[in-house]
Amino acid sequence: MTRSAPRALRRMMGTRTSAVVVDLALAAAAFIDVAVSIPSWSTIETAFALVAVAGLLVRRRLPWVSFALVLPGLVVDSMTIAAPIALYSVAVRTRGIPPLVVAGAVTFACFLLPDWQLPSLDFLAPSLLYALMYAATPIALGALVRTHRELSDRVADLSAARETEREREKQDVLRRERARISREMHDVVSHQVSLVAVQAGALQVSSPDPESRRVAHVIRSLAVRTLDELRQMVGVLRAEGARTDSDRPQPTLDDLPRLVEESGLDTDLDVSLPVDLAPPLQRAVYRTVQEGLTNARKHAPGARVRVTAVATTAAIDVVVQNDPPSQEGLRLPSSGTGLAGLRERAELLGGHLDAAARDGGGYRLRVTIPRRDSEH
Protein backbone atom coordinates (compact mmCIF):
# COMPACT_ATOMS: atom_id res chain seq x y z
CA MET A 1 0.00 0.00 0.00
CA THR A 2 2.78 2.42 0.93
CA ARG A 3 4.72 1.62 -2.25
CA SER A 4 1.79 1.82 -4.65
CA ALA A 5 0.59 5.22 -3.35
CA PRO A 6 3.72 7.18 -4.42
CA ARG A 7 3.69 5.36 -7.77
CA ALA A 8 0.05 6.34 -8.36
CA LEU A 9 0.80 9.93 -7.28
CA ARG A 10 3.70 10.16 -9.74
CA ARG A 11 1.53 8.75 -12.49
CA MET A 12 -1.18 11.33 -11.73
CA MET A 13 1.31 14.19 -11.70
CA GLY A 14 2.79 12.99 -14.99
CA THR A 15 -0.67 12.89 -16.59
CA ARG A 16 -1.47 16.41 -15.39
CA THR A 17 1.86 17.72 -16.64
CA SER A 18 1.35 16.23 -20.09
CA ALA A 19 -2.20 17.69 -20.21
CA VAL A 20 -0.90 21.17 -19.37
CA VAL A 21 1.79 20.88 -22.04
CA VAL A 22 -0.77 19.82 -24.66
CA ASP A 23 -3.12 22.68 -23.77
CA LEU A 24 -0.30 25.23 -23.96
CA ALA A 25 0.80 23.82 -27.32
CA LEU A 26 -2.72 24.02 -28.75
CA ALA A 27 -3.15 27.59 -27.45
CA ALA A 28 0.19 28.51 -29.02
CA ALA A 29 -0.89 26.99 -32.35
CA ALA A 30 -4.15 28.96 -32.24
CA PHE A 31 -2.25 32.16 -31.47
CA ILE A 32 0.18 31.59 -34.34
CA ASP A 33 -2.85 31.08 -36.60
CA VAL A 34 -4.02 34.64 -35.91
CA ALA A 35 -0.73 36.41 -35.16
CA VAL A 36 -0.05 37.34 -38.80
CA SER A 37 -3.47 38.93 -39.23
CA ILE A 38 -3.59 40.85 -35.95
CA PRO A 39 -1.91 44.03 -37.33
CA SER A 40 -4.65 44.41 -39.96
CA TRP A 41 -7.53 43.71 -37.55
CA SER A 42 -9.56 46.12 -35.54
CA THR A 43 -9.40 46.24 -31.78
CA ILE A 44 -12.60 44.20 -31.35
CA GLU A 45 -11.41 41.54 -33.79
CA THR A 46 -8.08 41.27 -31.98
CA ALA A 47 -9.88 40.97 -28.64
CA PHE A 48 -12.08 38.18 -30.02
CA ALA A 49 -9.02 36.32 -31.24
CA LEU A 50 -7.15 36.61 -27.94
CA VAL A 51 -10.22 35.54 -25.95
CA ALA A 52 -10.54 32.49 -28.23
CA VAL A 53 -6.92 31.54 -27.61
CA ALA A 54 -7.36 31.95 -23.85
CA GLY A 55 -10.55 29.87 -23.99
CA LEU A 56 -8.56 26.82 -25.04
CA LEU A 57 -6.83 26.80 -21.65
CA VAL A 58 -10.09 25.83 -19.89
CA ARG A 59 -11.35 23.31 -22.47
CA ARG A 60 -10.82 20.27 -20.21
CA ARG A 61 -12.72 21.49 -17.14
CA LEU A 62 -15.20 23.82 -18.85
CA PRO A 63 -15.58 22.62 -22.45
CA TRP A 64 -18.80 24.53 -23.12
CA VAL A 65 -17.32 27.77 -21.75
CA SER A 66 -14.28 27.25 -23.95
CA PHE A 67 -16.54 26.66 -26.95
CA ALA A 68 -18.51 29.83 -26.23
CA LEU A 69 -15.30 31.88 -25.95
CA VAL A 70 -13.93 30.76 -29.33
CA LEU A 71 -17.11 31.34 -31.33
CA PRO A 72 -16.74 35.15 -31.65
CA GLY A 73 -13.19 34.65 -32.85
CA LEU A 74 -14.41 32.22 -35.52
CA VAL A 75 -16.22 35.09 -37.20
CA VAL A 76 -12.85 36.79 -37.63
CA ASP A 77 -11.48 35.85 -41.03
CA SER A 78 -8.70 33.18 -41.16
CA MET A 79 -9.07 32.09 -37.53
CA THR A 80 -9.70 28.35 -38.00
CA ILE A 81 -7.77 26.39 -35.33
CA ALA A 82 -9.36 27.31 -31.99
CA ALA A 83 -12.97 26.44 -32.84
CA PRO A 84 -12.48 22.77 -33.89
CA ILE A 85 -10.29 22.17 -30.82
CA ALA A 86 -13.01 23.50 -28.51
CA LEU A 87 -15.71 21.61 -30.42
CA TYR A 88 -13.68 18.39 -30.10
CA SER A 89 -13.43 18.93 -26.32
CA VAL A 90 -17.20 19.36 -26.12
CA ALA A 91 -17.78 16.14 -28.08
CA VAL A 92 -15.37 14.17 -25.87
CA ARG A 93 -17.24 15.17 -22.69
CA THR A 94 -20.84 15.26 -23.90
CA ARG A 95 -22.94 12.10 -24.36
CA GLY A 96 -26.20 13.63 -25.60
CA ILE A 97 -26.70 13.94 -29.35
CA PRO A 98 -28.92 17.09 -29.34
CA PRO A 99 -26.30 19.33 -27.64
CA LEU A 100 -23.66 18.15 -30.13
CA VAL A 101 -26.00 18.83 -33.06
CA VAL A 102 -26.59 22.37 -31.77
CA ALA A 103 -22.84 22.95 -31.25
CA GLY A 104 -22.12 21.65 -34.76
CA ALA A 105 -24.83 23.81 -36.30
CA VAL A 106 -23.51 26.93 -34.57
CA THR A 107 -19.97 26.14 -35.72
CA PHE A 108 -21.25 25.50 -39.26
CA ALA A 109 -23.01 28.87 -39.36
CA CYS A 110 -20.09 30.84 -37.91
CA PHE A 111 -17.65 29.24 -40.36
CA LEU A 112 -19.98 29.77 -43.31
CA LEU A 113 -20.70 33.40 -42.54
CA PRO A 114 -17.41 35.21 -41.76
CA ASP A 115 -18.15 38.82 -40.99
CA TRP A 116 -21.84 37.76 -41.23
CA GLN A 117 -21.84 37.79 -45.03
CA LEU A 118 -22.93 34.97 -47.33
CA PRO A 119 -20.29 33.66 -49.77
CA SER A 120 -20.77 34.53 -53.39
CA LEU A 121 -22.92 32.18 -55.46
CA ASP A 122 -19.90 30.69 -57.26
CA PHE A 123 -18.34 29.59 -53.95
CA LEU A 124 -21.52 28.67 -52.13
CA ALA A 125 -21.39 24.88 -52.76
CA PRO A 126 -17.68 24.46 -51.81
CA SER A 127 -18.26 26.72 -48.80
CA LEU A 128 -21.16 24.59 -47.63
CA LEU A 129 -19.05 21.45 -47.97
CA TYR A 130 -16.07 22.94 -46.15
CA ALA A 131 -18.28 24.26 -43.36
CA LEU A 132 -19.93 20.86 -42.94
CA MET A 133 -16.56 19.09 -42.74
CA TYR A 134 -15.24 21.78 -40.39
CA ALA A 135 -18.11 21.23 -37.96
CA ALA A 136 -18.64 17.46 -38.31
CA THR A 137 -15.03 16.24 -38.13
CA PRO A 138 -14.26 17.43 -34.55
CA ILE A 139 -17.58 16.04 -33.34
CA ALA A 140 -16.91 12.66 -34.96
CA LEU A 141 -13.37 12.47 -33.55
CA GLY A 142 -14.51 13.51 -30.09
CA ALA A 143 -17.33 10.96 -30.05
CA LEU A 144 -14.91 8.27 -31.20
CA VAL A 145 -12.42 9.07 -28.42
CA ARG A 146 -15.21 9.20 -25.82
CA THR A 147 -16.58 5.83 -26.95
CA HIS A 148 -13.08 4.32 -26.85
CA ARG A 149 -12.57 5.56 -23.29
CA GLU A 150 -15.93 4.23 -22.17
CA LEU A 151 -15.22 0.84 -23.71
CA SER A 152 -11.77 0.77 -22.07
CA ASP A 153 -13.29 1.57 -18.69
CA ARG A 154 -15.92 -1.12 -19.17
CA VAL A 155 -13.29 -3.69 -20.14
CA ALA A 156 -11.26 -2.74 -17.06
CA ASP A 157 -14.36 -3.16 -14.87
CA LEU A 158 -15.11 -6.54 -16.43
CA SER A 159 -11.52 -7.65 -15.92
CA ALA A 160 -11.64 -6.61 -12.27
CA ALA A 161 -14.97 -8.40 -11.79
CA ARG A 162 -13.59 -11.51 -13.48
CA GLU A 163 -10.50 -11.47 -11.27
CA THR A 164 -12.72 -11.09 -8.20
CA GLU A 165 -14.84 -14.02 -9.35
CA ARG A 166 -11.74 -16.16 -9.90
CA GLU A 167 -10.48 -15.34 -6.42
CA ARG A 168 -13.88 -16.15 -4.93
CA GLU A 169 -13.99 -19.44 -6.83
CA LYS A 170 -10.49 -20.28 -5.66
CA GLN A 171 -11.46 -19.61 -2.05
CA ASP A 172 -14.58 -21.78 -2.48
CA VAL A 173 -12.45 -24.64 -3.80
CA LEU A 174 -10.03 -24.33 -0.90
CA ARG A 175 -12.93 -24.25 1.56
CA ARG A 176 -14.49 -27.36 0.04
CA GLU A 177 -11.14 -29.13 0.06
CA ARG A 178 -10.59 -28.29 3.72
CA ALA A 179 -14.06 -29.55 4.55
CA ARG A 180 -13.42 -32.77 2.68
CA ILE A 181 -10.07 -33.26 4.40
CA SER A 182 -11.68 -32.61 7.76
CA ARG A 183 -14.29 -35.24 6.98
CA GLU A 184 -11.59 -37.72 6.02
CA MET A 185 -9.74 -36.97 9.23
CA HIS A 186 -12.98 -37.46 11.14
CA ASP A 187 -13.51 -40.89 9.59
CA VAL A 188 -10.01 -42.02 10.54
CA VAL A 189 -9.67 -40.35 13.93
CA SER A 190 -13.15 -41.31 15.10
CA HIS A 191 -12.43 -44.94 14.25
CA GLN A 192 -9.18 -44.92 16.21
CA VAL A 193 -10.65 -43.05 19.19
CA SER A 194 -13.64 -45.40 19.22
CA LEU A 195 -11.25 -48.33 19.53
CA VAL A 196 -9.52 -46.56 22.43
CA ALA A 197 -12.89 -46.05 24.14
CA VAL A 198 -13.86 -49.70 23.63
CA GLN A 199 -10.53 -50.99 24.96
CA ALA A 200 -10.72 -48.65 27.94
CA GLY A 201 -14.26 -49.82 28.68
CA ALA A 202 -13.16 -53.44 28.53
CA LEU A 203 -10.24 -52.71 30.85
CA GLN A 204 -12.56 -50.91 33.26
CA VAL A 205 -14.81 -53.95 33.49
CA SER A 206 -12.21 -56.71 33.59
CA SER A 207 -9.40 -55.21 35.67
CA PRO A 208 -9.28 -56.31 39.36
CA ASP A 209 -7.17 -53.28 40.28
CA PRO A 210 -9.32 -50.28 41.41
CA GLU A 211 -6.68 -47.76 40.23
CA SER A 212 -6.58 -49.38 36.82
CA ARG A 213 -10.36 -49.24 36.59
CA ARG A 214 -10.31 -45.56 37.55
CA VAL A 215 -7.68 -44.74 34.92
CA ALA A 216 -9.59 -46.76 32.33
CA HIS A 217 -12.74 -44.83 33.17
CA VAL A 218 -10.91 -41.51 32.71
CA ILE A 219 -9.48 -42.66 29.37
CA ARG A 220 -12.90 -43.78 28.19
CA SER A 221 -14.49 -40.47 29.24
CA LEU A 222 -11.82 -38.46 27.43
CA ALA A 223 -12.22 -40.59 24.30
CA VAL A 224 -16.00 -40.08 24.26
CA ARG A 225 -15.59 -36.33 24.81
CA THR A 226 -13.04 -36.17 21.99
CA LEU A 227 -15.44 -37.90 19.63
CA ASP A 228 -18.22 -35.43 20.49
CA GLU A 229 -15.99 -32.40 19.93
CA LEU A 230 -14.70 -33.85 16.67
CA ARG A 231 -18.24 -34.38 15.38
CA GLN A 232 -19.17 -30.82 16.36
CA MET A 233 -16.17 -29.33 14.50
CA VAL A 234 -16.92 -31.34 11.38
CA GLY A 235 -20.55 -30.26 11.62
CA VAL A 236 -19.48 -26.60 11.70
CA LEU A 237 -17.35 -27.07 8.61
CA ARG A 238 -20.12 -28.85 6.74
CA ALA A 239 -22.61 -26.13 7.76
CA GLU A 240 -20.77 -23.73 5.41
CA GLY A 241 -22.25 -25.60 2.47
CA ALA A 242 -19.34 -27.80 1.48
CA ARG A 243 -20.39 -31.29 0.45
CA THR A 244 -18.07 -34.07 1.55
CA ASP A 245 -19.58 -37.25 0.10
CA SER A 246 -19.53 -38.82 3.55
CA ASP A 247 -21.52 -41.84 2.38
CA ARG A 248 -18.68 -43.06 0.18
CA PRO A 249 -15.65 -45.00 1.45
CA GLN A 250 -12.44 -42.99 1.30
CA PRO A 251 -10.02 -44.01 -1.48
CA THR A 252 -6.81 -45.88 -0.71
CA LEU A 253 -3.78 -47.11 -2.63
CA ASP A 254 -5.71 -50.25 -3.61
CA ASP A 255 -8.03 -48.06 -5.70
CA LEU A 256 -5.24 -46.69 -7.94
CA PRO A 257 -5.34 -49.48 -10.58
CA ARG A 258 -9.09 -49.03 -10.96
CA LEU A 259 -8.66 -45.25 -11.24
CA VAL A 260 -6.07 -45.65 -14.01
CA GLU A 261 -8.19 -48.21 -15.85
CA GLU A 262 -11.30 -46.04 -15.76
CA SER A 263 -9.40 -43.00 -17.07
CA GLY A 264 -9.11 -44.59 -20.53
CA LEU A 265 -5.58 -43.20 -20.97
CA ASP A 266 -2.45 -45.00 -22.08
CA THR A 267 -0.88 -45.00 -18.63
CA ASP A 268 2.15 -46.64 -17.04
CA LEU A 269 1.54 -47.08 -13.32
CA ASP A 270 4.51 -47.68 -11.02
CA VAL A 271 3.59 -47.61 -7.32
CA SER A 272 6.10 -48.65 -4.71
CA LEU A 273 4.62 -47.62 -1.39
CA PRO A 274 4.37 -49.39 1.99
CA VAL A 275 1.03 -50.96 2.81
CA ASP A 276 1.04 -49.37 6.28
CA LEU A 277 1.07 -45.82 4.91
CA ALA A 278 -1.11 -43.47 6.96
CA PRO A 279 -4.64 -43.07 5.50
CA PRO A 280 -4.32 -39.28 4.92
CA LEU A 281 -1.21 -39.91 2.83
CA GLN A 282 -2.92 -42.67 0.86
CA ARG A 283 -5.75 -40.29 0.02
CA ALA A 284 -3.28 -37.56 -0.95
CA VAL A 285 -1.56 -39.98 -3.36
CA TYR A 286 -4.92 -40.98 -4.81
CA ARG A 287 -6.05 -37.35 -5.30
CA THR A 288 -2.74 -36.43 -6.94
CA VAL A 289 -3.01 -39.24 -9.48
CA GLN A 290 -6.66 -38.39 -10.05
CA GLU A 291 -5.91 -34.72 -10.76
CA GLY A 292 -2.96 -35.57 -13.02
CA LEU A 293 -5.06 -37.99 -15.10
CA THR A 294 -7.88 -35.46 -15.33
CA ASN A 295 -5.53 -32.75 -16.61
CA ALA A 296 -3.96 -35.16 -19.14
CA ARG A 297 -7.36 -36.20 -20.42
CA LYS A 298 -8.46 -32.56 -20.84
CA HIS A 299 -5.33 -30.94 -22.21
CA ALA A 300 -3.28 -33.75 -23.79
CA PRO A 301 -5.62 -36.21 -25.56
CA GLY A 302 -3.81 -39.22 -26.97
CA ALA A 303 -0.67 -38.58 -24.92
CA ARG A 304 1.09 -41.29 -22.96
CA VAL A 305 0.98 -40.83 -19.19
CA ARG A 306 3.46 -42.10 -16.61
CA VAL A 307 2.50 -42.32 -12.94
CA THR A 308 5.13 -43.03 -10.30
CA ALA A 309 4.70 -43.09 -6.54
CA VAL A 310 7.70 -44.02 -4.43
CA ALA A 311 8.56 -43.78 -0.75
CA THR A 312 11.84 -42.89 0.88
CA THR A 313 12.60 -42.97 4.55
CA ALA A 314 11.50 -39.34 4.86
CA ALA A 315 8.91 -38.57 2.18
CA ILE A 316 6.37 -39.79 -0.36
CA ASP A 317 7.00 -38.60 -3.92
CA VAL A 318 4.16 -38.78 -6.49
CA VAL A 319 4.77 -37.77 -10.11
CA VAL A 320 2.23 -37.69 -12.96
CA GLN A 321 3.69 -36.62 -16.29
CA ASN A 322 2.35 -36.81 -19.83
CA ASP A 323 3.81 -36.46 -23.30
CA PRO A 324 2.64 -33.81 -25.78
CA PRO A 325 -0.89 -34.41 -27.13
CA SER A 326 -1.17 -36.48 -30.28
CA GLN A 327 -4.76 -35.47 -31.01
CA GLU A 328 -6.62 -32.23 -31.41
CA GLY A 329 -8.38 -31.56 -28.14
CA LEU A 330 -11.35 -29.42 -27.24
CA ARG A 331 -10.47 -26.02 -25.82
CA LEU A 332 -12.29 -26.32 -22.53
CA PRO A 333 -12.23 -23.54 -19.91
CA SER A 334 -9.94 -24.24 -16.98
CA SER A 335 -9.61 -22.16 -13.83
CA GLY A 336 -6.87 -24.24 -12.16
CA THR A 337 -9.00 -24.81 -9.07
CA GLY A 338 -8.18 -28.54 -9.05
CA LEU A 339 -4.51 -27.78 -8.59
CA ALA A 340 -5.38 -25.15 -5.96
CA GLY A 341 -7.25 -27.74 -3.90
CA LEU A 342 -4.47 -30.29 -4.37
CA ARG A 343 -1.86 -27.75 -3.28
CA GLU A 344 -3.95 -26.97 -0.19
CA ARG A 345 -4.09 -30.68 0.68
CA ALA A 346 -0.33 -31.08 0.24
CA GLU A 347 0.46 -28.04 2.40
CA LEU A 348 -1.89 -29.20 5.16
CA LEU A 349 0.11 -32.46 5.24
CA GLY A 350 3.41 -30.56 5.40
CA GLY A 351 4.35 -31.10 1.74
CA HIS A 352 4.41 -29.08 -1.47
CA LEU A 353 3.23 -29.24 -5.07
CA ASP A 354 5.10 -28.45 -8.30
CA ALA A 355 3.34 -28.26 -11.66
CA ALA A 356 4.93 -27.03 -14.87
CA ALA A 357 5.23 -27.69 -18.58
CA ARG A 358 8.04 -30.01 -19.66
CA ASP A 359 10.77 -29.19 -22.16
CA GLY A 360 9.67 -30.35 -25.59
CA GLY A 361 6.01 -30.43 -24.60
CA GLY A 362 3.91 -32.29 -22.11
CA TYR A 363 3.24 -31.56 -18.47
CA ARG A 364 4.55 -32.70 -15.10
CA LEU A 365 2.74 -32.73 -11.77
CA ARG A 366 4.68 -33.61 -8.64
CA VAL A 367 3.58 -33.75 -5.00
CA THR A 368 6.02 -34.45 -2.17
CA ILE A 369 4.70 -35.18 1.32
CA PRO A 370 6.56 -36.12 4.52
CA ARG A 371 6.14 -39.80 5.23
CA ARG A 372 4.00 -41.02 8.09
CA ASP A 373 3.12 -44.67 8.59
CA SER A 374 0.05 -46.02 10.36
CA GLU A 375 0.46 -46.85 14.01
CA HIS A 376 -0.80 -50.21 15.18
Sequence and secondary structure as in RCSB ss.txt:
>XXXX:A:sequence
MTRSAPRALRRMMGTRTSAVVVDLALAAAAFIDVAVSIPSWSTIETAFALVAVAGLLVRRRLPWVSFALVLPGLV
VDSMTIAAPIALYSVAVRTRGIPPLVVAGAVTFACFLLPDWQLPSLDFLAPSLLYALMYAATPIALGALVRTHRE
LSDRVADLSAARETEREREKQDVLRRERARISREMHDVVSHQVSLVAVQAGALQVSSPDPESRRVAHVIRSLAVR
TLDELRQMVGVLRAEGARTDSDRPQPTLDDLPRLVEESGLDTDLDVSLPVDLAPPLQRAVYRTVQEGLTNARKHA
PGARVRVTAVATTAAIDVVVQNDPPSQEGLRLPSSGTGLAGLRERAELLGGHLDAAARDGGGYRLRVTIPRRDSE
H
>XXXX:A:secstr
 TTHHHHHHHHHHHHHHHHHHHHHHHHHHHHHHHHTTGGGS HHHHHHHHHHHHHGGGTTT HHHHHHHHHHHHH
STT  SHHHHHHHHHHHH   HHHHHHHHHHHHHHHHSGGG    GGGHHHHHHHHHHHHHHHHHHHHHHHHHHH
HHHHHHHHHHHHHHHHHHHHHHHHHHHHHHHHHHHHHHHHHHHHHHHHHHHHHHHH   HHHHHHHHHHHHHHHH
HHHHHHHHHHHHHHTT    TTS    GGGHHHHHHHHTS EEEEEE  TTB HHHHHHHHHHHHHHHHHHHHHS
TT  EEEEEEE SSEEEEEEEE   SS         HHHHHHHHHHHHTT EEEEEE TTS EEEEEEEE  B  
 
